Amino acid sequence: MELTDREKIISIISNGIAVFSLLQERDELPKNTSMYDFILKVIPLEIKSQLSAELIDEVFKYVTSAHRFSDVK
């Protein structure tokens, strides 16, 4: 089964958040790069029209809350 465009964009946003966080932690991002700017650069053109700040916020909220309460050690 192929992923829908929404599933693809959510996956890419989630991955973008993870990579952004890692690069930010390592201080390897250009100055003044926001998470939104970073994600805009990694979204493929064919699904970019479905991207919104609200969707990024929704994925970010879910990812951070899911990790906060996990038992990963």
C-alpha angles and dihedrals in degrees: 000000000000122000117251118240089254091053090048094051092047090051092049092047091050092049091045091054091051094048092044091052092049094049091045090051090051091045090237099130125100112257116274095016109149125205088246093054091048093050092047088059095053100045112102114242094239092066100026091100089070093054119107136166087242092057091048089050092048093051092044091051092049096045095048094046093047092052095044093060100038123111094228111140 
